[in-house]
Structures are given as structure tokens and as C-alpha cells.
């Protein structure tokens, strides 16, 4: 099955994903550089990715970020988390 989210590896896709991650931070949809307490990686139960806003297929690997505010935990595709992790320090 072909993933719906952009794959990293070429400049255009990586820049687009970094732009999306930066936009999510600027809009306040996801926190930036501060507040991340821990991350968890495991299989998804079908959550929505906070960066690309697409569903993470049931059983696919996801990253879940836990922040200081316990009401603010977020689900990410692995590539989207990597883009967010880069964008939060730019």
C-alpha cells in the first residue's frame, strides 16, 4: 500500500513537510521547542497525525509526543515527527 503522506528523501518533499510542521507550530496546533517530556513509538490504533492531518493506518508505526500539559499529547507519522523535530528548532 502506498502511503498518503509525503516521504522524506528529496529536497522538495522534505521542504514541504518541514513547511507543514513549521505551520503547525506557528498556528499553535502543536507546541514548538519547549514542553516535550517524552515520546513513545508503537503501533497506531488509527489516530490522526497532527502535522499532515491524515490518519495513521491501524498497525502502522506512530510516534506519540507527551508534553508538560497532560491534555496535550499528539500523534505523528514517523516522517512527520522527524520534520516537526527539525522545524521546532529552526
Beta strands, then each sheet from edge to edge (+ up, - down):
strand 1: 36-43
strand 2: 61-67
strand 3: 73-77
sheet 1: 1+ 2- 3+
end
